[in-house]
Amino acid sequence: RPPPSTLSSLDTLTTTPPPTLSQTQSIARVLANTGKHIYRVESPDGRELLVELAKMYRSVVWVRRNRFVLVDTEGYEGKGGKVAGEIKVVVRGEKGWMGMGYWPKHFTIGYEGEDEMYEGQEESVVGKMPPGSDDDE
């Protein structure tokens, strides 16, 4: 378990948006965890990228699908590998971040396309009673 000071600094980092982003930084939406700290994300221009989780977050935070992250691609251009960047910040408290000028317009809570993502997925049966045999009587 990480020390409390590390957790406190991560809490501040993830809830406090930076005043500006560099040219190589952008907000992205997590699409899937592909394993080994590699995530598939959607960039603001709609491209899908593979990015790795920064070492300071590993074994400390859990990155869920459809959450937002701050991705930095500096040092990854021209490498020729599949990984295109690094997750620098796992965004928490999205409303504070959304007020910043650099937040992509289509990455808002209840954004268009969110419902499409869940189309075709069956309804969860967790916590529901199994179908009964009383129907046969």
Phi and psi in radians as a Rosetta constraint file:
Dihedral C 1 N 2 CA 2 C 2 CIRCULARHARMONIC -1.210 0.35
Dihedral N 2 CA 2 C 2 N 3 CIRCULARHARMONIC 2.670 0.35
Dihedral C 2 N 3 CA 3 C 3 CIRCULARHARMONIC -1.140 0.35
Dihedral N 3 CA 3 C 3 N 4 CIRCULARHARMONIC 2.676 0.35
Dihedral C 3 N 4 CA 4 C 4 CIRCULARHARMONIC -1.001 0.35
Dihedral N 4 CA 4 C 4 N 5 CIRCULARHARMONIC -0.585 0.35
Dihedral C 4 N 5 CA 5 C 5 CIRCULARHARMONIC -1.121 0.35
Dihedral N 5 CA 5 C 5 N 6 CIRCULARHARMONIC -0.635 0.35
Dihedral C 5 N 6 CA 6 C 6 CIRCULARHARMONIC -1.168 0.35
Dihedral N 6 CA 6 C 6 N 7 CIRCULARHARMONIC -0.761 0.35
Dihedral C 6 N 7 CA 7 C 7 CIRCULARHARMONIC -1.112 0.35
Dihedral N 7 CA 7 C 7 N 8 CIRCULARHARMONIC -0.676 0.35
Dihedral C 7 N 8 CA 8 C 8 CIRCULARHARMONIC -1.137 0.35
Dihedral N 8 CA 8 C 8 N 9 CIRCULARHARMONIC -0.758 0.35
Dihedral C 8 N 9 CA 9 C 9 CIRCULARHARMONIC -1.192 0.35
Dihedral N 9 CA 9 C 9 N 10 CIRCULARHARMONIC -0.621 0.35
Dihedral C 9 N 10 CA 10 C 10 CIRCULARHARMONIC -1.172 0.35
Dihedral N 10 CA 10 C 10 N 11 CIRCULARHARMONIC -0.646 0.35
Dihedral C 10 N 11 CA 11 C 11 CIRCULARHARMONIC -1.079 0.35
Dihedral N 11 CA 11 C 11 N 12 CIRCULARHARMONIC -0.782 0.35
Dihedral C 11 N 12 CA 12 C 12 CIRCULARHARMONIC -1.122 0.35
Dihedral N 12 CA 12 C 12 N 13 CIRCULARHARMONIC -0.762 0.35
Dihedral C 12 N 13 CA 13 C 13 CIRCULARHARMONIC -1.108 0.35
Dihedral N 13 CA 13 C 13 N 14 CIRCULARHARMONIC -0.701 0.35
Dihedral C 13 N 14 CA 14 C 14 CIRCULARHARMONIC -1.417 0.35
Dihedral N 14 CA 14 C 14 N 15 CIRCULARHARMONIC -0.367 0.35
Dihedral C 14 N 15 CA 15 C 15 CIRCULARHARMONIC -1.780 0.35
Dihedral N 15 CA 15 C 15 N 16 CIRCULARHARMONIC -0.225 0.35
Dihedral C 15 N 16 CA 16 C 16 CIRCULARHARMONIC -1.864 0.35
Dihedral N 16 CA 16 C 16 N 17 CIRCULARHARMONIC 1.932 0.35
Dihedral C 16 N 17 CA 17 C 17 CIRCULARHARMONIC -1.277 0.35
Dihedral N 17 CA 17 C 17 N 18 CIRCULARHARMONIC 2.516 0.35
Dihedral C 17 N 18 CA 18 C 18 CIRCULARHARMONIC -1.235 0.35
Dihedral N 18 CA 18 C 18 N 19 CIRCULARHARMONIC 2.698 0.35
Dihedral C 18 N 19 CA 19 C 19 CIRCULARHARMONIC -1.113 0.35
Dihedral N 19 CA 19 C 19 N 20 CIRCULARHARMONIC -0.628 0.35
Dihedral C 19 N 20 CA 20 C 20 CIRCULARHARMONIC -2.504 0.35
Dihedral N 20 CA 20 C 20 N 21 CIRCULARHARMONIC 2.873 0.35
Dihedral C 20 N 21 CA 21 C 21 CIRCULARHARMONIC -1.987 0.35
Dihedral N 21 CA 21 C 21 N 22 CIRCULARHARMONIC 2.596 0.35
Dihedral C 21 N 22 CA 22 C 22 CIRCULARHARMONIC -1.323 0.35
Dihedral N 22 CA 22 C 22 N 23 CIRCULARHARMONIC 3.035 0.35
Dihedral C 22 N 23 CA 23 C 23 CIRCULARHARMONIC -1.086 0.35
Dihedral N 23 CA 23 C 23 N 24 CIRCULARHARMONIC -0.495 0.35
Dihedral C 23 N 24 CA 24 C 24 CIRCULARHARMONIC -1.647 0.35
Dihedral N 24 CA 24 C 24 N 25 CIRCULARHARMONIC -0.023 0.35
Dihedral C 24 N 25 CA 25 C 25 CIRCULARHARMONIC -1.785 0.35
Dihedral N 25 CA 25 C 25 N 26 CIRCULARHARMONIC 2.577 0.35
Dihedral C 25 N 26 CA 26 C 26 CIRCULARHARMONIC -2.761 0.35
Dihedral N 26 CA 26 C 26 N 27 CIRCULARHARMONIC 2.817 0.35
Dihedral C 26 N 27 CA 27 C 27 CIRCULARHARMONIC -1.514 0.35
Dihedral N 27 CA 27 C 27 N 28 CIRCULARHARMONIC 2.421 0.35
Dihedral C 27 N 28 CA 28 C 28 CIRCULARHARMONIC -2.401 0.35
Dihedral N 28 CA 28 C 28 N 29 CIRCULARHARMONIC 2.749 0.35
Dihedral C 28 N 29 CA 29 C 29 CIRCULARHARMONIC -1.852 0.35
Dihedral N 29 CA 29 C 29 N 30 CIRCULARHARMONIC 2.293 0.35
Dihedral C 29 N 30 CA 30 C 30 CIRCULARHARMONIC -1.308 0.35
Dihedral N 30 CA 30 C 30 N 31 CIRCULARHARMONIC 2.211 0.35
Dihedral C 30 N 31 CA 31 C 31 CIRCULARHARMONIC -1.722 0.35
Dihedral N 31 CA 31 C 31 N 32 CIRCULARHARMONIC -0.697 0.35
Dihedral C 31 N 32 CA 32 C 32 CIRCULARHARMONIC -2.873 0.35
Dihedral N 32 CA 32 C 32 N 33 CIRCULARHARMONIC 2.675 0.35
Dihedral C 32 N 33 CA 33 C 33 CIRCULARHARMONIC -1.665 0.35
Dihedral N 33 CA 33 C 33 N 34 CIRCULARHARMONIC 2.074 0.35
Dihedral C 33 N 34 CA 34 C 34 CIRCULARHARMONIC -1.656 0.35
Dihedral N 34 CA 34 C 34 N 35 CIRCULARHARMONIC -0.040 0.35
Dihedral C 34 N 35 CA 35 C 35 CIRCULARHARMONIC 1.831 0.35
Dihedral N 35 CA 35 C 35 N 36 CIRCULARHARMONIC 2.758 0.35
Dihedral C 35 N 36 CA 36 C 36 CIRCULARHARMONIC 0.933 0.35
Dihedral N 36 CA 36 C 36 N 37 CIRCULARHARMONIC 0.764 0.35
Dihedral C 36 N 37 CA 37 C 37 CIRCULARHARMONIC 1.117 0.35
Dihedral N 37 CA 37 C 37 N 38 CIRCULARHARMONIC 0.412 0.35
Dihedral C 37 N 38 CA 38 C 38 CIRCULARHARMONIC -1.931 0.35
Dihedral N 38 CA 38 C 38 N 39 CIRCULARHARMONIC 2.317 0.35
Dihedral C 38 N 39 CA 39 C 39 CIRCULARHARMONIC -2.192 0.35
Dihedral N 39 CA 39 C 39 N 40 CIRCULARHARMONIC 2.568 0.35
Dihedral C 39 N 40 CA 40 C 40 CIRCULARHARMONIC -1.709 0.35
Dihedral N 40 CA 40 C 40 N 41 CIRCULARHARMONIC 2.168 0.35
Dihedral C 40 N 41 CA 41 C 41 CIRCULARHARMONIC -2.199 0.35
Dihedral N 41 CA 41 C 41 N 42 CIRCULARHARMONIC 2.795 0.35
Dihedral C 41 N 42 CA 42 C 42 CIRCULARHARMONIC -1.829 0.35
Dihedral N 42 CA 42 C 42 N 43 CIRCULARHARMONIC 2.158 0.35
Dihedral C 42 N 43 CA 43 C 43 CIRCULARHARMONIC -1.402 0.35
Dihedral N 43 CA 43 C 43 N 44 CIRCULARHARMONIC 2.928 0.35
Dihedral C 43 N 44 CA 44 C 44 CIRCULARHARMONIC -1.039 0.35
Dihedral N 44 CA 44 C 44 N 45 CIRCULARHARMONIC -0.478 0.35
Dihedral C 44 N 45 CA 45 C 45 CIRCULARHARMONIC -1.557 0.35
Dihedral N 45 CA 45 C 45 N 46 CIRCULARHARMONIC 0.129 0.35
Dihedral C 45 N 46 CA 46 C 46 CIRCULARHARMONIC 1.616 0.35
Dihedral N 46 CA 46 C 46 N 47 CIRCULARHARMONIC -0.062 0.35
Dihedral C 46 N 47 CA 47 C 47 CIRCULARHARMONIC -1.335 0.35
Dihedral N 47 CA 47 C 47 N 48 CIRCULARHARMONIC 2.611 0.35
Dihedral C 47 N 48 CA 48 C 48 CIRCULARHARMONIC -1.709 0.35
Dihedral N 48 CA 48 C 48 N 49 CIRCULARHARMONIC 2.313 0.35
Dihedral C 48 N 49 CA 49 C 49 CIRCULARHARMONIC -2.225 0.35
Dihedral N 49 CA 49 C 49 N 50 CIRCULARHARMONIC 2.679 0.35
Dihedral C 49 N 50 CA 50 C 50 CIRCULARHARMONIC -1.744 0.35
Dihedral N 50 CA 50 C 50 N 51 CIRCULARHARMONIC 2.233 0.35
Dihedral C 50 N 51 CA 51 C 51 CIRCULARHARMONIC -2.318 0.35
Dihedral N 51 CA 51 C 51 N 52 CIRCULARHARMONIC 2.691 0.35
Dihedral C 51 N 52 CA 52 C 52 CIRCULARHARMONIC -1.847 0.35
Dihedral N 52 CA 52 C 52 N 53 CIRCULARHARMONIC 2.644 0.35
Dihedral C 52 N 53 CA 53 C 53 CIRCULARHARMONIC -1.397 0.35
Dihedral N 53 CA 53 C 53 N 54 CIRCULARHARMONIC 2.322 0.35
Dihedral C 53 N 54 CA 54 C 54 CIRCULARHARMONIC -1.026 0.35
Dihedral N 54 CA 54 C 54 N 55 CIRCULARHARMONIC 2.570 0.35
Dihedral C 54 N 55 CA 55 C 55 CIRCULARHARMONIC -1.035 0.35
Dihedral N 55 CA 55 C 55 N 56 CIRCULARHARMONIC -0.549 0.35
Dihedral C 55 N 56 CA 56 C 56 CIRCULARHARMONIC -1.180 0.35
Dihedral N 56 CA 56 C 56 N 57 CIRCULARHARMONIC -0.344 0.35
Dihedral C 56 N 57 CA 57 C 57 CIRCULARHARMONIC -1.640 0.35
Dihedral N 57 CA 57 C 57 N 58 CIRCULARHARMONIC -0.334 0.35
Dihedral C 57 N 58 CA 58 C 58 CIRCULARHARMONIC -1.080 0.35
Dihedral N 58 CA 58 C 58 N 59 CIRCULARHARMONIC 2.354 0.35
Dihedral C 58 N 59 CA 59 C 59 CIRCULARHARMONIC 1.110 0.35
Dihedral N 59 CA 59 C 59 N 60 CIRCULARHARMONIC 0.233 0.35
Dihedral C 59 N 60 CA 60 C 60 CIRCULARHARMONIC -2.091 0.35
Dihedral N 60 CA 60 C 60 N 61 CIRCULARHARMONIC -0.747 0.35
Dihedral C 60 N 61 CA 61 C 61 CIRCULARHARMONIC -2.111 0.35
Dihedral N 61 CA 61 C 61 N 62 CIRCULARHARMONIC 2.732 0.35
Dihedral C 61 N 62 CA 62 C 62 CIRCULARHARMONIC -1.998 0.35
Dihedral N 62 CA 62 C 62 N 63 CIRCULARHARMONIC 2.110 0.35
Dihedral C 62 N 63 CA 63 C 63 CIRCULARHARMONIC -1.660 0.35
Dihedral N 63 CA 63 C 63 N 64 CIRCULARHARMONIC 2.028 0.35
Dihedral C 63 N 64 CA 64 C 64 CIRCULARHARMONIC -1.667 0.35
Dihedral N 64 CA 64 C 64 N 65 CIRCULARHARMONIC 2.742 0.35
Dihedral C 64 N 65 CA 65 C 65 CIRCULARHARMONIC -1.117 0.35
Dihedral N 65 CA 65 C 65 N 66 CIRCULARHARMONIC 2.551 0.35
Dihedral C 65 N 66 CA 66 C 66 CIRCULARHARMONIC 1.246 0.35
Dihedral N 66 CA 66 C 66 N 67 CIRCULARHARMONIC 0.155 0.35
Dihedral C 66 N 67 CA 67 C 67 CIRCULARHARMONIC -1.585 0.35
Dihedral N 67 CA 67 C 67 N 68 CIRCULARHARMONIC 2.926 0.35
Dihedral C 67 N 68 CA 68 C 68 CIRCULARHARMONIC -1.878 0.35
Dihedral N 68 CA 68 C 68 N 69 CIRCULARHARMONIC 2.595 0.35
Dihedral C 68 N 69 CA 69 C 69 CIRCULARHARMONIC -2.421 0.35
Dihedral N 69 CA 69 C 69 N 70 CIRCULARHARMONIC 2.730 0.35
Dihedral C 69 N 70 CA 70 C 70 CIRCULARHARMONIC -1.725 0.35
Dihedral N 70 CA 70 C 70 N 71 CIRCULARHARMONIC 2.062 0.35
Dihedral C 70 N 71 CA 71 C 71 CIRCULARHARMONIC -1.878 0.35
Dihedral N 71 CA 71 C 71 N 72 CIRCULARHARMONIC 2.415 0.35
Dihedral C 71 N 72 CA 72 C 72 CIRCULARHARMONIC -2.090 0.35
Dihedral N 72 CA 72 C 72 N 73 CIRCULARHARMONIC 2.184 0.35
Dihedral C 72 N 73 CA 73 C 73 CIRCULARHARMONIC -1.748 0.35
Dihedral N 73 CA 73 C 73 N 74 CIRCULARHARMONIC 0.074 0.35
Dihedral C 73 N 74 CA 74 C 74 CIRCULARHARMONIC -1.073 0.35
Dihedral N 74 CA 74 C 74 N 75 CIRCULARHARMONIC 2.283 0.35
Dihedral C 74 N 75 CA 75 C 75 CIRCULARHARMONIC 1.528 0.35
Dihedral N 75 CA 75 C 75 N 76 CIRCULARHARMONIC -0.108 0.35
Dihedral C 75 N 76 CA 76 C 76 CIRCULARHARMONIC -1.803 0.35
Dihedral N 76 CA 76 C 76 N 77 CIRCULARHARMONIC -0.280 0.35
Dihedral C 76 N 77 CA 77 C 77 CIRCULARHARMONIC -1.189 0.35
Dihedral N 77 CA 77 C 77 N 78 CIRCULARHARMONIC 2.376 0.35
Dihedral C 77 N 78 CA 78 C 78 CIRCULARHARMONIC 1.359 0.35
Dihedral N 78 CA 78 C 78 N 79 CIRCULARHARMONIC 0.034 0.35
Dihedral C 78 N 79 CA 79 C 79 CIRCULARHARMONIC -1.302 0.35
Dihedral N 79 CA 79 C 79 N 80 CIRCULARHARMONIC -0.438 0.35
Dihedral C 79 N 80 CA 80 C 80 CIRCULARHARMONIC 1.440 0.35
Dihedral N 80 CA 80 C 80 N 81 CIRCULARHARMONIC -0.006 0.35
Dihedral C 80 N 81 CA 81 C 81 CIRCULARHARMONIC -1.495 0.35
Dihedral N 81 CA 81 C 81 N 82 CIRCULARHARMONIC 3.063 0.35
Dihedral C 81 N 82 CA 82 C 82 CIRCULARHARMONIC -1.363 0.35
Dihedral N 82 CA 82 C 82 N 83 CIRCULARHARMONIC -0.545 0.35
Dihedral C 82 N 83 CA 83 C 83 CIRCULARHARMONIC -1.336 0.35
Dihedral N 83 CA 83 C 83 N 84 CIRCULARHARMONIC 2.186 0.35
Dihedral C 83 N 84 CA 84 C 84 CIRCULARHARMONIC -1.861 0.35
Dihedral N 84 CA 84 C 84 N 85 CIRCULARHARMONIC -0.019 0.35
Dihedral C 84 N 85 CA 85 C 85 CIRCULARHARMONIC 3.123 0.35
Dihedral N 85 CA 85 C 85 N 86 CIRCULARHARMONIC -3.037 0.35
Dihedral C 85 N 86 CA 86 C 86 CIRCULARHARMONIC -2.296 0.35
Dihedral N 86 CA 86 C 86 N 87 CIRCULARHARMONIC 2.442 0.35
Dihedral C 86 N 87 CA 87 C 87 CIRCULARHARMONIC -1.362 0.35
Dihedral N 87 CA 87 C 87 N 88 CIRCULARHARMONIC 1.956 0.35
Dihedral C 87 N 88 CA 88 C 88 CIRCULARHARMONIC -1.549 0.35
Dihedral N 88 CA 88 C 88 N 89 CIRCULARHARMONIC -0.618 0.35
Dihedral C 88 N 89 CA 89 C 89 CIRCULARHARMONIC -2.453 0.35
Dihedral N 89 CA 89 C 89 N 90 CIRCULARHARMONIC 2.316 0.35
Dihedral C 89 N 90 CA 90 C 90 CIRCULARHARMONIC -1.605 0.35
Dihedral N 90 CA 90 C 90 N 91 CIRCULARHARMONIC 1.975 0.35
Dihedral C 90 N 91 CA 91 C 91 CIRCULARHARMONIC -1.271 0.35
Dihedral N 91 CA 91 C 91 N 92 CIRCULARHARMONIC 2.236 0.35
Dihedral C 91 N 92 CA 92 C 92 CIRCULARHARMONIC -2.219 0.35
Dihedral N 92 CA 92 C 92 N 93 CIRCULARHARMONIC 2.617 0.35
Dihedral C 92 N 93 CA 93 C 93 CIRCULARHARMONIC 1.218 0.35
Dihedral N 93 CA 93 C 93 N 94 CIRCULARHARMONIC 0.983 0.35
Dihedral C 93 N 94 CA 94 C 94 CIRCULARHARMONIC -0.988 0.35
Dihedral N 94 CA 94 C 94 N 95 CIRCULARHARMONIC -0.559 0.35
Dihedral C 94 N 95 CA 95 C 95 CIRCULARHARMONIC -1.067 0.35
Dihedral N 95 CA 95 C 95 N 96 CIRCULARHARMONIC -0.673 0.35
Dihedral C 95 N 96 CA 96 C 96 CIRCULARHARMONIC -1.149 0.35
Dihedral N 96 CA 96 C 96 N 97 CIRCULARHARMONIC -0.672 0.35
Dihedral C 96 N 97 CA 97 C 97 CIRCULARHARMONIC -1.222 0.35
Dihedral N 97 CA 97 C 97 N 98 CIRCULARHARMONIC -0.642 0.35
Dihedral C 97 N 98 CA 98 C 98 CIRCULARHARMONIC -1.147 0.35
Dihedral N 98 CA 98 C 98 N 99 CIRCULARHARMONIC -0.369 0.35
Dihedral C 98 N 99 CA 99 C 99 CIRCULARHARMONIC -1.334 0.35
Dihedral N 99 CA 99 C 99 N 100 CIRCULARHARMONIC -0.174 0.35
Dihedral C 99 N 100 CA 100 C 100 CIRCULARHARMONIC -1.394 0.35
Dihedral N 100 CA 100 C 100 N 101 CIRCULARHARMONIC 2.596 0.35
Dihedral C 100 N 101 CA 101 C 101 CIRCULARHARMONIC -1.153 0.35
Dihedral N 101 CA 101 C 101 N 102 CIRCULARHARMONIC -0.366 0.35
Dihedral C 101 N 102 CA 102 C 102 CIRCULARHARMONIC -1.556 0.35
Dihedral N 102 CA 102 C 102 N 103 CIRCULARHARMONIC -0.070 0.35
Dihedral C 102 N 103 CA 103 C 103 CIRCULARHARMONIC -1.201 0.35
Dihedral N 103 CA 103 C 103 N 104 CIRCULARHARMONIC 2.228 0.35
Dihedral C 103 N 104 CA 104 C 104 CIRCULARHARMONIC -1.089 0.35
Dihedral N 104 CA 104 C 104 N 105 CIRCULARHARMONIC 2.382 0.35
Dihedral C 104 N 105 CA 105 C 105 CIRCULARHARMONIC -1.098 0.35
Dihedral N 105 CA 105 C 105 N 106 CIRCULARHARMONIC -0.592 0.35
Dihedral C 105 N 106 CA 106 C 106 CIRCULARHARMONIC -1.474 0.35
Dihedral N 106 CA 106 C 106 N 107 CIRCULARHARMONIC -0.012 0.35
Dihedral C 106 N 107 CA 107 C 107 CIRCULARHARMONIC -1.759 0.35
Dihedral N 107 CA 107 C 107 N 108 CIRCULARHARMONIC 1.161 0.35
Dihedral C 107 N 108 CA 108 C 108 CIRCULARHARMONIC -2.020 0.35
Dihedral N 108 CA 108 C 108 N 109 CIRCULARHARMONIC 2.807 0.35
Dihedral C 108 N 109 CA 109 C 109 CIRCULARHARMONIC -1.111 0.35
Dihedral N 109 CA 109 C 109 N 110 CIRCULARHARMONIC 2.248 0.35
Dihedral C 109 N 110 CA 110 C 110 CIRCULARHARMONIC 1.304 0.35
Dihedral N 110 CA 110 C 110 N 111 CIRCULARHARMONIC 0.500 0.35
Dihedral C 110 N 111 CA 111 C 111 CIRCULARHARMONIC -1.099 0.35
Dihedral N 111 CA 111 C 111 N 112 CIRCULARHARMONIC 2.753 0.35
Dihedral C 111 N 112 CA 112 C 112 CIRCULARHARMONIC -1.113 0.35
Dihedral N 112 CA 112 C 112 N 113 CIRCULARHARMONIC 2.405 0.35
Dihedral C 112 N 113 CA 113 C 113 CIRCULARHARMONIC 1.744 0.35
Dihedral N 113 CA 113 C 113 N 114 CIRCULARHARMONIC -0.231 0.35
Dihedral C 113 N 114 CA 114 C 114 CIRCULARHARMONIC -1.111 0.35
Dihedral N 114 CA 114 C 114 N 115 CIRCULARHARMONIC -0.707 0.35
Dihedral C 114 N 115 CA 115 C 115 CIRCULARHARMONIC -1.173 0.35
Dihedral N 115 CA 115 C 115 N 116 CIRCULARHARMONIC -0.605 0.35
Dihedral C 115 N 116 CA 116 C 116 CIRCULARHARMONIC -1.076 0.35
Dihedral N 116 CA 116 C 116 N 117 CIRCULARHARMONIC -0.560 0.35
Dihedral C 116 N 117 CA 117 C 117 CIRCULARHARMONIC -1.120 0.35
Dihedral N 117 CA 117 C 117 N 118 CIRCULARHARMONIC -0.569 0.35
Dihedral C 117 N 118 CA 118 C 118 CIRCULARHARMONIC -1.688 0.35
Dihedral N 118 CA 118 C 118 N 119 CIRCULARHARMONIC -0.060 0.35
Dihedral C 118 N 119 CA 119 C 119 CIRCULARHARMONIC -1.121 0.35
Dihedral N 119 CA 119 C 119 N 120 CIRCULARHARMONIC 2.484 0.35
Dihedral C 119 N 120 CA 120 C 120 CIRCULARHARMONIC 1.498 0.35
Dihedral N 120 CA 120 C 120 N 121 CIRCULARHARMONIC -0.209 0.35
Dihedral C 120 N 121 CA 121 C 121 CIRCULARHARMONIC -1.510 0.35
Dihedral N 121 CA 121 C 121 N 122 CIRCULARHARMONIC 2.351 0.35
Dihedral C 121 N 122 CA 122 C 122 CIRCULARHARMONIC -1.239 0.35
Dihedral N 122 CA 122 C 122 N 123 CIRCULARHARMONIC 2.646 0.35
Dihedral C 122 N 123 CA 123 C 123 CIRCULARHARMONIC -1.160 0.35
Dihedral N 123 CA 123 C 123 N 124 CIRCULARHARMONIC 2.435 0.35
Dihedral C 123 N 124 CA 124 C 124 CIRCULARHARMONIC -1.172 0.35
Dihedral N 124 CA 124 C 124 N 125 CIRCULARHARMONIC 2.475 0.35
Dihedral C 124 N 125 CA 125 C 125 CIRCULARHARMONIC -1.859 0.35
Dihedral N 125 CA 125 C 125 N 126 CIRCULARHARMONIC 0.147 0.35
Dihedral C 125 N 126 CA 126 C 126 CIRCULARHARMONIC -1.131 0.35
Dihedral N 126 CA 126 C 126 N 127 CIRCULARHARMONIC 2.242 0.35
Dihedral C 126 N 127 CA 127 C 127 CIRCULARHARMONIC 1.467 0.35
Dihedral N 127 CA 127 C 127 N 128 CIRCULARHARMONIC 0.003 0.35
Dihedral C 127 N 128 CA 128 C 128 CIRCULARHARMONIC -1.735 0.35
Dihedral N 128 CA 128 C 128 N 129 CIRCULARHARMONIC 2.650 0.35
Dihedral C 128 N 129 CA 129 C 129 CIRCULARHARMONIC -1.292 0.35
Dihedral N 129 CA 129 C 129 N 130 CIRCULARHARMONIC 2.524 0.35
Dihedral C 129 N 130 CA 130 C 130 CIRCULARHARMONIC -1.209 0.35
Dihedral N 130 CA 130 C 130 N 131 CIRCULARHARMONIC 2.750 0.35
Dihedral C 130 N 131 CA 131 C 131 CIRCULARHARMONIC -1.044 0.35
Dihedral N 131 CA 131 C 131 N 132 CIRCULARHARMONIC 2.368 0.35
Dihedral C 131 N 132 CA 132 C 132 CIRCULARHARMONIC -1.493 0.35
Dihedral N 132 CA 132 C 132 N 133 CIRCULARHARMONIC 2.840 0.35
Dihedral C 132 N 133 CA 133 C 133 CIRCULARHARMONIC -1.635 0.35
Dihedral N 133 CA 133 C 133 N 134 CIRCULARHARMONIC 0.086 0.35
Dihedral C 133 N 134 CA 134 C 134 CIRCULARHARMONIC -1.190 0.35
Dihedral N 134 CA 134 C 134 N 135 CIRCULARHARMONIC -0.300 0.35
Dihedral C 134 N 135 CA 135 C 135 CIRCULARHARMONIC -1.184 0.35
Dihedral N 135 CA 135 C 135 N 136 CIRCULARHARMONIC -0.379 0.35
Dihedral C 135 N 136 CA 136 C 136 CIRCULARHARMONIC -1.329 0.35
Dihedral N 136 CA 136 C 136 N 137 CIRCULARHARMONIC -0.365 0.35
